[in-house]
Structure formats: C-alpha cells, structure tokens
Amino acid sequence: MGDVLAHESELLGLVKEYLDFAEFEDTLKTFSKECKVKGKPLCKTVGGSLKKDSNSLMIQKDLVAAFDSGDQKLFFDLWEGHIPSSIRDTDSLAQKLEFYLHIHFAIYLLKYSGGRPDRQELDERISYFKTYLETKGASLSQTTEFLPFYALPFVPNPMVHPSFKELFQDSWTPELKLKLEKFLALIFKASNTPKLLTIYKENGSNNKEMLQQLHQQLLEAERRAMAYLKRYNKMQADYHSLIGVTAELVDSLEATVSGKMITPEYLQSVCVRLFSNQMRQSLAHSVDFTRPGTASTMLRASLAPEKLKDVPLLPSLDYEKLKKDLIWGSDRLKAFLLQALRWRLTTSHPGEQRETVLQAYISNDLLDCHSHNQRSVLQLLHSKSEAVRQYMARLVNALASLAEGRLYLAQNTKVLRMLEGRLKEEDKDVITRENVLGALQKFSLRRPLQTAMIRDGLIFWLIDLLKEPDCLSDYTLEYSVALLMNLCLRSAGKNMCAKVAGLMLKVLSDLLGHENHEIQPYVNGALYSILSIPSIREEARAMGMEDILRCFIKEGNAEMIRQIEFIIKQLNSEDLLDGVLESDDDEDEDDEEDHDIMEADLDKDELIQPQLGELSGEKLLTTEYLGIMTNTGKARRKGLASVQWSGDEPLRRPVTPGGHRTGCPVKLRENHTEEMDPSVYLQQIAVPDARCNQCPVH
C-alpha cells in the first residue's frame, strides 16, 4: 500500500491525462471532483511532457520569434526548457538541427549588422559556440557533414572562407527556419500523446517479442560456449602433447651430442604424435624416414599441404578465334568471353600459372593494343551493350593490376585515351566507372602515363568528382583520391592544382574528415605535395588551413597526427622550390612496383549468369577455343627487395598502400635507393588495395 501512496499523484495524473486526451469530458469532471473531495493530489504534468494546444502554440511562436531576432539566450532557454531532454540527447534529427541553430546565432551579427557587428557581443557569441562544440556538440565531430564547422571559431573572417560560403547565402537562414518550424510542429504533436498509452504500447506487445529474442540469444550463447569449450579442450590437449614431444626432442638433441644416434623408428613415432589422425594411417606409417629431410617435409605438408602441390598450367587457347568472336560475335558471347578471360587471370594461382596466362595474353596481343585495324578488341570499351562495356573495363583493370600487364597496356597511348574518354562519358554503370578509374589509378604508377593524364586535364575532372564524396562508392572514392595524389606529386600536376588552388584546398579539407579512413594517407599526401607551391600555401593560410588541420590532431591516431604535423610544417615553410622532387619530371624513371596485387572487387556483382546448357568461364574457353602451344614463358623482371615497415615510425621509402593496409610486405620504388626525409611518407606512389586477393606473399 505504501508503494501505491508514494506514486498515487503520478498515477492519478496519468488517468486524468488520458481522459483529457480521449475527450471524456463528463468523466474527467466527475474524476477530478471526486479526487478533490477525497483529498487526492493530481499531478499537473506527467513525465515532463508539454502542455497542449494554446500553450504549445505559444511556445512555438516564442521560439521562432527568438530565432528571427537573434536572441540566443531566450531561444536556448525555451529550447532546453520545453524540448524533452530524451529527444535533444538521443534523436539525431534534433541534434543536427541544434548544431545548425548554434551556427545561426554564432554568425547572426555577421549577417545582419550591416557589416559592423559589435565586437564584444560577437566574441561572446563565438565563445558560446566554441563551448558548445567542446561539450555537447563534440559528439558530432566524427560526422563529415559537420566537421568543417569545428574550425569556425578559429577563422578570423568566416564570411570570406570558402568552407563557410554556404552559411552566408540568402537562402540558408530561411531554409533553417523552415526546418525548425517543421521540427517544432512534429515534436509538440508527438509530446501530446498520453503517457498511459505510451506505457501500454512499450510494455504490452513488445514484452513477448523481447522475451523470444532473449531466449534465442541465450540458446545461441550456450551453443557458442559449448563450441569454445570443445576448442579449448582440444587446444589444451594439443598443447600438452606438444610440450611432451618438445621435451623428448630436447633429450634427443642432448643425446646426439654424446654420440647417440636417433633411429628412424623414433622419428616415425614423433611424427605420428604430431600429425593429424587422418595422416597417421595414410602417411606416417608408410614413409621412409631414413631419407634426409623427410620428417621436416612431412611436418610442413601437414601444416600447409596446399603449398607443396604442383599447380598445373592452364590449357593453351586459340587466340585468333577468340579475338574474332570478341569483335564479330553477339554481345552476350562477347560478355561471356571477357568474363572467362578475366576469371582465368584473377583465379589463377600466383606464380608460374598466372604468369603463363598473362604472357599468353600479351604475346597474342589479346586487346589489340598493337593493332591498326579499324575494328579492334579495345573498342569494346565503347560498346552499346552495358555488359560488354563493363566486362571489358573489368578485364583492363585486372591486367593493370599486374606490373607486366601495365607495361603491355602502356605501350600504346590510345589505351589511356580510350579509358579517359570512357571515364568521363560513363554515367549509367557504376561498376564500369569503378574499373576504368581503378585501371587509370594503376596507370599513374608509370611516369609517362602520369604526364599524359596531367596534360589531359584529369586533375580538374577528379576535383569536380570529389566535391560530393558521400555520393561515391568506397572503391571510387579511394581510387580517385589516390589517383589525384599521384598526379599531384609531379611538378606539372602541382602547377595544374595552383590554377584552382581554392577549390582544390576546399575539396581536400572536406575529405580530411571523411568517414572512410582508408583515403586519409592519400589526402595527406596530396596536401603535403601541393603546399610546396608558394601560391597554394598563401591561399591555404588565407582560408585558415592550419586551424582546420589542428582540429584533426585532436581526433586522429598517432600516425595521422605525425602526418598532419608534417603538413603544417610544410604550410608554414617559406621554401620557394620543392627540394624533394627536383627530378620528378624525368620520364626515364618508372615508379613500378615489384609485386602484383589482384583485388577481389574485380569479380564482384557479376552482371550476367549462364542459362541452362550455356557455357561460361573456363569451360567455355577449353570447349570452344582450345589452342596449341599458345602459352609462352618469359622471365619475370626482378624488382628491388621487399622491406618491412613499422607503423611506429614514418616510412623512409615510397610504398603502395595495398602493402601496409593488407599486411603484405611494403615494396620499394624502382630507381630510388637514396635515403629520404621522413616527410616523404606523405609522397608515396599509391595503389589503394584494401581488398587484396591471392596476394603472392600471403
């Protein structure tokens, strides 16, 4: 009874609120009268909800009036007093709106004081906004949309800063006001729902579903626990067995020092204990352990048997017939052939099998790179069929993933021109554009192709593309930023960037805070490189770039902080020339890599599927296009030795991001063996390859 009395006022208030909501007017009068007669207190408000009708409308009008007049204190007093904290703190729409409202009041004097704001009041508003950013607004610092605004309090004149240009347009404030009015109308309407109804909904139908979910989670947890327990017991048994074998082997080594021999029977017993149950019967008892190296070979085979298997070469193909059908066949046949040829390359085993496939394609000029005929396989990039265009782009990208493939494609500039044309024209198929972009990015590892792309104005196209990074797929974003960075490393590329310095810096500063962290090394590299140009440094200082960069130091990891510190150092330098890249326009040098990396993305989301009885893949090739002796071997050119890189210190050699992102050894750039400044870490020739597939060193 005591619990009921403690909450009686609130319970009676719930009943009153519901009767009022349901318009039981007579019942409500009788209920209120009886409560008064019996001396029962009625709670005036329930759960902090807002008053209805006229009171709600008055609050909405006061909020909008404070918004219009720029009365910051009145507005936020009303906002915090009448918008429930449960909504302000958890609803993403409310949080975003509140962020923009703080911006509105922070810049109000700049917009509506005729260019002569009261300096003391302006400083107070900016200080209030800064406090908000450091406290409640800090939760949105990881959101790309809001990240540039964290630099606003530090910018001397936001009105001329390109990052804040939108805030000072005439349409910005009316649009924000409309969003505020819609939000208030929605929230005040929702707040009028009686709490009794809300409690019923939350604790009625949801309870059964919640219990079922919890029961299911419990069963799954029990199954996982049993599985982990079995694995633990097995590991413990293996551990004890291994300790026992190790002790025996140490004793045996000591015995050999004394001149005692180890018998084959003893080795066999050790191997039987080490090998799996499946191997005991089939291998361990039938192997001649008197042969040197047999035991170690057996042990390696039990750990990684696939590494000891001989990988056969794939059958030779009739490339003349293949190319004829690629040019004159139906679109469906062309698509299936391009798919099969790509699969032959991407699914082949790294090493001799893949090299043989690649050399066969090159020696038979599969893509007609050296052909002067009016019709060629390369022209499939401009096919009317979407599937043919896409599968041709995929094949070119696969070839460009391999160093020898890039060399083959780079021998004729028409390949580059066709890819550039396809990139700018393709607006229907995202995957086609992804693969064309991927191929061009890999082309940018070669200096002559870098030069050609810079001359063709590809930098301007990339900057325009990256204005809206959230509209791009992860693959497109990563490869476009990496391509931009590679082109910016060249003197000619930096000079191109100087022509659009403001736009370039705006795009890169926006990308710094993007949620896709894979692009950060390339953004940093591009910034560091272009800031070697004095005119770009001057533009960057004018837009408050250092303040923007220091915002990211607070949020970044140790590696990111080091990179940004290098960029800030470059920004504040007074060097007239970029001493690091004095010879970067020497066309005789190539930034080719030693290793090849084939992305899994090359075979994602296949557009066509074979129908019943229709041939595809390797079966199509070996059934219809079997050839004689078209596979040709060729010695693979040697690259520089691989070196490992520790993330604890800046790289001292150019690398590919595919290496340090996937765990593969980092590769050196050919023709560059001199010691380099740590800041060169930011100037690496890059191939973004987070999706490493069948990497030779894995």
VOGU-3710 file (C-alpha; in Angstrom, 3 decimals, decimal comma):
1> mgdvlahese> 0,000/0,000/0,000  2,930/2,280/0,747  4,227/1,988/-2,861  0,796/2,954/-4,200  0,602/6,030/-1,968  4,126/7,093/-2,984  3,180/7,181/-6,671  -0,538/7,962/-6,271  -0,292/11,526/-7,537  1,511/10,475/-10,715
11> llglvkeyld> -0,862/7,547/-11,315  -3,910/9,775/-10,959  -2,256/12,273/-13,281  -1,847/9,544/-15,910  -5,569/8,734/-15,709  -6,513/12,403/-15,931  -4,216/12,972/-18,897  -5,698/10,026/-20,798  -9,317/11,079/-20,092  -8,462/14,565/-21,319
21> faefedtlkt> -6,783/13,153/-24,457  -9,743/10,847/-25,232  -12,187/13,733/-24,621  -14,136/12,025/-21,841  -15,231/15,444/-20,592  -18,028/14,378/-18,176  -15,963/11,506/-16,829  -12,997/13,850/-16,363  -15,121/16,358/-14,415  -16,503/13,611/-12,147
31> fskeckvkgk> -12,999/12,133/-11,687  -11,463/15,497/-10,816  -14,311/16,343/-8,430  -14,045/13,021/-6,589  -10,252/13,385/-6,288  -10,761/16,827/-4,759  -13,432/15,575/-2,318  -11,169/12,712/-1,173  -8,134/14,976/-0,972  -6,205/13,057/-3,611
41> plcktvggsl> -3,429/15,151/-5,228  -3,373/15,326/-9,037  -0,029/15,643/-10,833  -0,273/18,619/-13,183  2,337/17,371/-15,671  3,319/13,789/-16,454  6,902/12,823/-17,387  7,858/16,385/-18,336  5,506/16,374/-21,352  4,392/19,660/-22,871
51> kkdsnslmiq> 1,060/21,374/-22,319  -1,420/21,089/-25,096  -2,972/23,326/-27,711  -2,697/27,064/-26,947  0,294/26,725/-24,617  2,155/24,635/-27,205  1,434/27,109/-29,969  2,657/29,967/-27,794  5,950/28,211/-27,111  6,447/27,523/-30,818
61> kdlvaafdsg> 5,829/31,206/-31,659  8,268/32,362/-28,970  10,982/30,027/-30,279  10,552/31,204/-33,870  10,478/34,858/-32,775  13,745/34,396/-30,844  15,233/32,738/-33,923  14,274/35,698/-36,133  15,540/38,340/-33,693  18,808/36,527/-32,961
71> dqklffdlwe> 18,030/36,362/-29,211  20,342/33,480/-28,422  19,770/33,338/-24,642  15,943/33,376/-24,861  15,901/30,793/-27,628  18,051/28,212/-25,869  16,278/28,798/-22,539  12,990/27,919/-24,268  14,630/25,082/-26,222  16,089/23,393/-23,156
81> ghipssirdt> 13,023/24,081/-21,033  10,368/22,746/-23,392  12,035/20,196/-25,665  12,375/16,963/-23,646  15,999/16,048/-22,911  15,303/12,485/-24,079  14,733/13,922/-27,563  17,538/16,515/-27,512  20,136/13,964/-26,396  19,174/10,919/-28,463
91> dslaqklefy> 17,296/11,984/-31,590  19,745/12,502/-34,483  17,421/14,980/-36,241  17,198/17,113/-33,097  20,977/17,004/-32,580  21,716/18,087/-36,158  19,125/20,871/-36,011  20,543/22,124/-32,707  24,048/22,189/-34,229  22,894/24,412/-37,106
101> lhihfaiyll> 20,905/26,601/-34,701  24,100/27,281/-32,753  25,803/28,252/-36,024  22,873/30,567/-36,844  23,233/32,503/-33,589  27,057/32,480/-33,759  27,108/34,238/-37,154  23,892/36,270/-36,691  25,705/39,583/-36,145  27,962/38,981/-39,151
111> kysggrpdrq> 24,920/38,544/-41,391  22,506/41,127/-40,034  24,535/44,027/-38,621  25,347/45,711/-41,910  28,963/44,657/-41,798  29,625/46,489/-38,474  28,930/43,960/-35,691  29,527/44,816/-32,043  32,908/43,177/-31,436  32,275/42,310/-27,773
121> elderisyfk> 28,893/40,695/-28,456  30,306/38,843/-31,485  33,161/37,463/-29,367  30,654/36,317/-26,740  28,585/34,501/-29,359  31,664/32,837/-30,867  32,826/31,834/-27,378  29,368/30,363/-26,633  29,512/28,365/-29,869  33,047/27,153/-29,066
131> tyletkgasl> 31,896/25,972/-25,626  29,031/24,078/-27,279  31,461/22,386/-29,701  33,693/21,281/-26,838  30,829/19,914/-24,732  27,503/18,778/-26,121  28,442/19,308/-29,772  31,566/17,134/-29,505  29,502/14,027/-30,289  29,086/15,164/-33,919
141> sqtteflpfy> 32,807/15,716/-34,538  33,063/12,367/-36,337  30,349/13,324/-38,839  31,635/14,526/-42,215  28,751/16,979/-42,610  29,701/18,978/-39,512  33,465/18,552/-39,267  34,428/21,755/-41,182  32,358/23,877/-38,771  34,582/22,919/-35,827
151> alpfvpnpmv> 37,143/25,309/-37,313  34,667/28,227/-37,488  35,570/29,778/-34,075  39,229/29,915/-35,125  38,749/31,555/-38,535  39,286/35,363/-38,411  36,742/36,192/-41,128  34,280/33,335/-41,798  32,380/35,398/-44,394  35,199/35,043/-46,962
161> hpsfkelfqd> 36,218/31,487/-46,054  35,268/29,016/-48,832  34,268/26,325/-46,314  31,563/28,601/-44,859  30,355/30,252/-48,065  27,020/28,423/-47,892  26,216/29,867/-44,435  26,186/33,431/-45,765  23,930/32,797/-48,746  20,487/34,432/-48,575
171> swtpelklkl> 18,698/31,077/-48,751  20,465/29,432/-45,800  18,601/31,111/-42,915  15,057/30,707/-44,397  15,759/27,027/-45,074  16,939/26,525/-41,492  13,861/28,357/-40,162  11,585/26,051/-42,179  13,347/23,002/-40,706  12,892/24,453/-37,203
181> ekflalifka> 9,165/25,063/-37,719  8,612/21,533/-39,060  10,535/20,040/-36,156  8,593/22,020/-33,549  5,250/21,103/-35,108  6,236/17,438/-35,118  7,678/17,360/-31,614  4,825/19,247/-29,954  2,306/16,990/-31,633  4,164/13,849/-30,540
191> sntpklltiy> 4,560/15,145/-26,989  0,768/15,340/-26,572  0,429/11,558/-26,707  -0,690/10,474/-23,194  1,957/8,640/-21,252  -0,509/5,919/-20,250  -0,858/4,972/-23,934  2,900/5,030/-24,402  3,424/2,738/-21,391  0,859/0,301/-22,730
201> kengsnnkem> 2,499/0,155/-26,156  6,002/-0,265/-24,779  5,179/-2,872/-22,137  2,376/-4,737/-23,861  3,123/-6,172/-27,277  6,898/-5,697/-27,036  7,372/-7,891/-23,977  6,628/-11,138/-25,780  8,948/-10,327/-28,668  11,687/-9,258/-26,288
211> lqqlhqqlle> 11,436/-12,487/-24,311  11,638/-14,515/-27,522  14,713/-12,579/-28,644  16,396/-13,006/-25,261  15,629/-16,722/-25,258  17,084/-17,082/-28,761  20,183/-15,129/-27,760  20,603/-17,344/-24,709  20,446/-20,507/-26,826  22,991/-19,115/-29,291
221> aerramaylk> 25,290/-18,074/-26,450  25,087/-21,576/-24,954  25,916/-23,159/-28,323  28,894/-20,842/-28,774  30,076/-21,574/-25,224  29,972/-25,331/-25,876  31,864/-24,919/-29,153  34,511/-22,747/-27,487  34,830/-25,238/-24,630  35,474/-28,077/-27,108
231> rynkmqadyh> 38,068/-25,991/-28,928  39,707/-25,071/-25,637  39,908/-28,708/-24,529  41,418/-29,700/-27,894  43,959/-26,866/-27,765  44,863/-27,828/-24,200  45,374/-31,452/-25,221  47,469/-30,402/-28,235  49,500/-28,119/-26,003  50,323/-30,888/-23,530
241> sligvtaelv> 51,162/-33,231/-26,400  53,422/-30,621/-27,983  55,201/-29,951/-24,689  55,820/-33,690/-24,311  57,207/-34,054/-27,846  59,364/-30,943/-27,371  60,863/-32,358/-24,164  61,657/-35,637/-25,921  63,279/-33,819/-28,848  65,451/-31,764/-26,479
251> dsleatvsgk> 66,548/-35,020/-24,793  67,313/-36,476/-28,223  69,423/-33,454/-29,179  71,385/-33,818/-25,957  71,866/-37,493/-26,731  73,276/-36,739/-30,199  75,906/-34,519/-28,562  77,026/-37,623/-26,667  77,232/-39,549/-29,929  73,983/-41,494/-29,665
261> mitpeylqsv> 72,064/-41,997/-32,934  68,352/-41,267/-33,459  66,601/-44,180/-35,134  64,043/-43,848/-37,978  61,551/-45,662/-35,754  61,865/-42,919/-33,157  61,287/-40,195/-35,770  58,267/-42,093/-37,025  56,763/-42,262/-33,532  57,273/-38,500/-33,083
271> cvrlfsnqmr> 55,634/-37,742/-36,432  52,694/-39,999/-35,626  52,096/-37,977/-32,486  52,408/-34,662/-34,334  50,354/-35,390/-37,440  46,593/-35,365/-37,561  44,545/-38,542/-37,224  43,823/-38,567/-40,942  47,519/-38,649/-41,791  48,538/-41,343/-39,298
281> qslahsvdft> 47,241/-44,253/-41,306  47,894/-42,939/-44,802  51,295/-41,320/-44,396  53,124/-41,631/-41,113  53,458/-45,441/-41,135  54,355/-45,685/-44,822  57,114/-43,073/-45,166  60,802/-43,871/-45,296  62,279/-41,690/-42,550  65,832/-42,771/-43,346
291> rpgtastmlr> 65,830/-40,239/-46,218  67,209/-36,846/-45,118  64,600/-34,070/-44,842  61,619/-36,425/-44,903  60,376/-35,611/-41,393  60,518/-31,835/-41,871  58,825/-32,102/-45,256  56,070/-34,216/-43,730  55,585/-31,684/-40,951  55,332/-28,775/-43,387
301> aslapeklkd> 52,908/-30,757/-45,517  50,667/-31,392/-42,521  50,614/-27,677/-41,716  50,176/-26,309/-45,268  49,665/-29,177/-47,723  48,422/-26,894/-50,483  51,835/-25,202/-50,713  53,543/-28,422/-51,777  51,126/-29,291/-54,537  52,225/-28,753/-58,109
311> vpllpsldye> 49,987/-26,198/-59,819  49,373/-27,246/-63,437  49,474/-24,776/-66,317  46,123/-23,923/-67,869  45,435/-25,222/-71,408  46,511/-23,132/-74,391  43,838/-21,183/-76,268  43,164/-20,279/-79,903  43,561/-16,513/-79,586  42,820/-15,783/-83,243
321> klkkdliwgs> 39,395/-17,364/-82,925  38,892/-15,681/-79,560  39,611/-12,202/-80,896  37,460/-12,808/-83,949  34,450/-13,671/-81,776  35,192/-10,752/-79,452  34,888/-8,422/-82,435  32,153/-10,073/-84,520  30,224/-12,246/-82,030  26,938/-11,429/-80,319
331> drlkafllqa> 27,017/-9,104/-77,317  26,161/-11,975/-74,969  29,020/-14,104/-76,312  31,414/-11,158/-76,044  30,422/-10,627/-72,399  30,893/-14,295/-71,510  34,296/-14,396/-73,262  35,518/-11,258/-71,490  34,312/-12,691/-68,191  36,058/-16,028/-68,806
341> lrwrlttshp> 39,335/-14,348/-69,795  39,215/-12,214/-66,658  38,446/-15,201/-64,440  41,366/-17,088/-65,972  43,624/-14,269/-64,758  42,053/-13,465/-61,369  41,529/-17,077/-60,226  44,882/-18,426/-61,411  47,473/-19,243/-58,770  50,078/-16,511/-58,232
351> geqretvlqa> 53,381/-17,634/-59,668  54,035/-19,640/-62,815  50,379/-20,352/-63,598  49,329/-16,684/-63,512  52,486/-15,511/-65,269  51,880/-18,000/-68,091  48,293/-16,775/-68,533  49,427/-13,144/-68,585  52,275/-13,765/-71,027  49,896/-15,630/-73,361
361> yisndlldch> 47,553/-12,611/-73,366  50,443/-10,241/-74,052  52,261/-12,279/-76,697  48,990/-12,818/-78,569  48,038/-9,120/-78,174  44,676/-10,070/-76,691  43,343/-6,498/-76,595  44,783/-5,479/-79,990  46,969/-2,811/-78,374  49,374/-3,075/-81,323
371> shnqrsvlql> 46,728/-3,451/-83,993  45,976/-0,740/-86,572  42,795/-2,391/-87,825  39,620/-0,340/-87,989  37,871/-2,718/-85,575  39,707/-3,985/-82,508  39,012/-5,611/-79,159  39,843/-2,345/-77,386  36,837/-0,681/-78,983  34,588/-2,860/-76,829
381> lhskseavrq> 35,067/-0,138/-74,186  32,611/1,911/-76,267  30,160/-0,903/-76,995  26,449/-0,093/-76,907  25,974/-3,090/-74,605  26,334/-2,199/-70,919  27,505/-5,733/-70,062  30,218/-5,689/-72,743  31,483/-2,251/-71,644  31,559/-3,301/-68,012
391> ymarlvnala> 33,299/-6,639/-68,632  35,862/-5,013/-70,916  36,632/-2,455/-68,193  36,965/-5,249/-65,630  39,443/-7,115/-67,850  41,552/-3,993/-68,439  41,579/-3,308/-64,685  42,669/-6,884/-63,990  45,551/-6,558/-66,479  46,533/-3,203/-64,958
401> slaegrlyla> 46,750/-4,880/-61,534  49,885/-6,721/-62,711  53,160/-4,932/-63,461  53,670/-6,745/-66,789  50,047/-6,054/-67,685  50,525/-2,341/-67,074  53,623/-2,376/-69,248  51,638/-4,049/-72,052  48,750/-1,566/-71,837  51,051/1,463/-71,560
411> qntkvlrmle> 52,839/0,813/-74,856  50,017/2,422/-76,804  48,629/5,795/-75,702  45,277/5,031/-77,335  44,501/2,723/-74,387  44,882/5,649/-71,998  42,821/7,962/-74,225  40,006/5,407/-74,515  39,934/4,892/-70,741  39,847/8,636/-70,103
421> grlkeedkdv> 37,001/9,002/-72,583  35,053/6,136/-71,009  35,597/7,582/-67,530  34,113/10,958/-68,471  31,252/9,523/-70,537  30,131/6,627/-68,311  27,189/7,803/-66,239  24,960/4,702/-66,293  27,052/1,887/-64,842  28,861/2,483/-61,546
431> itrenvlgal> 30,940/-0,710/-61,791  32,210/0,198/-65,274  33,377/3,569/-63,990  34,949/1,955/-60,921  37,041/-0,385/-63,047  38,075/2,302/-65,535  39,102/4,506/-62,618  40,963/1,612/-60,982  42,905/0,954/-64,194  43,834/4,633/-64,583
441> qkfslrrplq> 44,988/4,803/-60,974  47,315/1,864/-61,579  48,481/3,525/-64,798  49,531/6,508/-62,662  52,382/4,390/-61,268  54,159/4,985/-64,600  55,635/8,435/-65,183  54,861/8,814/-68,918  51,216/7,989/-68,240  51,156/10,410/-65,302
451> tamirdglif> 52,381/13,139/-67,651  49,728/12,316/-70,238  46,909/12,322/-67,660  48,030/15,674/-66,272  48,135/17,176/-69,771  44,668/15,804/-70,474  43,261/17,747/-67,501  42,332/14,686/-65,436  43,140/16,590/-62,227  40,279/19,029/-62,895
461> wlidllkepd> 37,879/16,141/-63,538  38,897/14,429/-60,269  38,461/17,621/-58,238  34,973/18,064/-59,670  34,139/14,409/-58,877  35,341/14,706/-55,276  33,149/17,715/-54,478  30,466/15,262/-53,314  32,375/12,312/-51,800  29,325/10,911/-49,999
471> clsdytleys> 27,749/10,135/-53,394  30,669/7,868/-54,381  31,225/4,185/-53,669  34,145/3,303/-51,392  36,120/1,950/-54,357  35,558/5,075/-56,471  36,423/7,370/-53,579  39,631/5,565/-52,624  40,957/5,193/-56,159  40,033/8,726/-57,250
481> vallmnlclr> 41,771/10,285/-54,226  44,829/8,046/-54,688  44,979/8,935/-58,397  44,720/12,636/-57,562  47,579/12,293/-55,086  49,817/10,507/-57,603  49,251/13,243/-60,186  49,869/15,946/-57,557  53,330/14,533/-56,837  54,524/15,785/-60,232
491> sagknmcakv> 55,594/19,397/-60,779  53,192/19,686/-63,709  50,383/18,330/-61,539  51,079/20,837/-58,768  51,063/23,659/-61,306  47,653/22,477/-62,519  46,403/22,498/-58,916  47,675/26,060/-58,476  45,186/27,192/-61,140  42,292/26,049/-58,948
501> aglmlkvlsd> 44,018/26,324/-55,570  40,956/27,475/-53,610  38,710/24,695/-54,887  41,458/22,080/-54,511  42,109/23,044/-50,883  38,369/23,101/-50,119  37,920/19,588/-51,534  40,928/18,194/-49,666  39,953/19,831/-46,362  36,474/18,301/-46,651
511> llghenheiq> 37,983/14,886/-47,395  40,196/15,089/-44,292  37,186/14,426/-42,100  35,521/11,780/-44,264  34,309/8,662/-42,514  36,251/6,465/-44,962  39,619/6,450/-43,183  41,310/4,496/-45,988  41,632/7,715/-48,007  43,480/9,683/-45,313
521> pyvngalysi> 47,071/8,834/-46,415  46,290/9,958/-49,971  44,555/13,172/-48,860  47,512/13,974/-46,612  49,968/13,153/-49,396  48,190/15,413/-51,872  48,031/18,288/-49,371  51,689/17,973/-48,452  52,703/17,905/-52,091  50,712/20,895/-53,372
531> lsipsireea> 51,698/23,019/-50,353  55,223/23,070/-51,758  53,885/25,714/-54,181  54,120/29,202/-52,581  50,888/30,492/-54,139  48,946/27,493/-52,802  50,490/27,948/-49,351  49,358/31,570/-49,379  45,817/30,544/-50,360  45,776/27,883/-47,638
541> ramgmedilr> 46,874/30,352/-44,966  44,168/32,815/-46,042  41,465/30,178/-45,587  42,731/29,196/-42,111  44,032/25,785/-43,143  46,256/25,429/-40,068  43,266/25,786/-37,722  41,353/23,190/-39,719  44,308/20,784/-39,581  44,733/21,230/-35,833
551> cfikegnaem> 41,114/20,162/-35,332  42,044/16,767/-36,752  45,094/16,419/-34,496  42,706/16,216/-31,522  40,789/13,318/-33,083  43,445/11,403/-35,037  45,684/8,495/-34,121  49,445/8,806/-33,650  50,214/8,109/-37,313  47,648/10,647/-38,518
561> irqiefiikq> 48,950/13,256/-36,060  52,512/12,851/-37,383  51,338/13,277/-40,958  49,333/16,415/-40,142  52,309/17,877/-38,280  54,394/17,435/-41,446  51,660/19,163/-43,461  51,513/22,088/-41,013  55,295/22,361/-41,184  55,064/22,480/-44,987
571> lnsedlldgv> 52,256/25,052/-44,766  54,398/27,373/-42,636  57,597/26,931/-44,630  58,967/29,672/-46,848  60,756/27,443/-49,393  60,420/28,624/-52,970  61,099/25,199/-54,502  60,118/21,682/-53,570  63,544/20,163/-52,994  62,249/16,635/-52,521
581> lesdddeded> 61,049/16,213/-56,072  63,659/18,086/-58,078  63,880/15,369/-60,719  60,276/14,244/-60,654  59,787/15,050/-64,338  62,449/12,632/-65,559  60,422/10,457/-67,925  63,058/7,729/-67,888  62,200/6,744/-64,335  59,269/4,497/-63,536
591> deedhdimea> 57,584/4,098/-60,204  56,690/0,483/-60,901  56,233/-1,980/-58,067  57,813/-5,358/-57,627  54,698/-7,248/-56,507  51,260/-7,621/-58,071  48,003/-7,353/-56,132  44,719/-8,594/-57,570  41,636/-7,107/-55,868  38,643/-9,254/-55,036
601> dldkdeliqp> 36,442/-6,380/-56,312  37,341/-7,337/-59,891  34,903/-10,255/-59,730  32,164/-8,730/-57,554  28,497/-8,380/-58,570  28,621/-10,280/-61,876  26,125/-8,807/-64,321  25,389/-11,943/-66,378  24,633/-15,542/-65,443  24,611/-18,548/-67,823
611> qlgelsgekl> 21,311/-20,158/-68,682  20,722/-23,910/-68,649  23,134/-25,566/-71,109  25,061/-22,327/-71,740  28,844/-22,493/-71,389  30,790/-19,943/-69,333  34,128/-19,471/-67,636  36,998/-21,884/-68,166  34,625/-24,490/-69,601  33,666/-22,091/-72,407
621> ltteylgimt> 37,325/-21,412/-73,216  38,516/-25,020/-73,174  35,482/-26,347/-75,068  35,259/-23,816/-77,896  38,693/-22,153/-78,029  41,288/-24,790/-77,237  44,609/-23,986/-78,942  48,058/-25,489/-79,428  51,249/-24,100/-77,856  49,999/-20,532/-77,372
631> ntgkarrkgl> 51,308/-20,380/-73,799  54,731/-18,762/-73,772  57,081/-18,479/-70,864  59,004/-15,339/-70,123  61,469/-14,486/-67,400  59,901/-12,112/-64,934  61,874/-8,925/-64,421  63,406/-8,546/-60,997  62,317/-5,778/-58,688  64,015/-4,428/-55,624
641> asvqwsgdep> 63,981/-6,436/-52,435  60,989/-6,014/-50,194  61,300/-4,235/-46,885  59,034/-4,368/-43,875  57,612/-1,143/-42,389  56,704/-0,456/-38,796  53,798/1,884/-38,180  55,665/3,305/-35,174  57,828/5,480/-37,390  57,380/7,314/-40,703
651> lrrpvtpggh> 58,148/5,358/-43,841  61,513/6,149/-45,348  60,750/4,711/-48,778  57,833/5,137/-51,181  55,273/2,337/-50,724  51,935/1,148/-52,019  49,015/1,462/-49,578  47,947/-2,064/-50,564  51,074/-3,248/-48,785  50,697/-1,611/-45,390
661> rtgcpvklre> 46,882/-1,999/-45,378  46,724/-5,709/-46,092  49,786/-6,895/-44,265  51,833/-7,604/-47,401  55,474/-6,536/-47,383  55,953/-2,947/-48,414  57,531/-2,536/-51,836  60,305/-0,183/-52,873  60,045/2,097/-55,841  62,420/1,186/-58,639
671> nhteemdpsv> 65,352/3,507/-59,387  65,141/5,174/-55,944  67,665/3,875/-53,442  68,786/7,086/-51,701  67,834/7,833/-48,085  64,758/10,054/-47,864  63,319/12,576/-45,411  60,536/11,166/-43,171  58,080/13,616/-44,718  58,372/11,642/-47,938
681> ylqqiavpda> 55,999/9,271/-46,157  53,301/11,623/-47,423  54,561/11,480/-51,003  54,155/7,822/-51,837  53,084/6,457/-55,176  49,895/4,677/-54,195  47,649/1,860/-55,314  44,754/1,577/-52,834  44,151/-2,108/-52,432  42,385/-2,893/-49,191
691> rcnqcpvh> 40,748/-5,868/-50,820  43,873/-7,906/-51,568  43,004/-11,185/-53,282  45,501/-14,053/-53,605  48,433/-11,791/-52,743  51,645/-13,711/-53,564  53,080/-13,158/-50,113  50,017/-14,284/-48,128
//
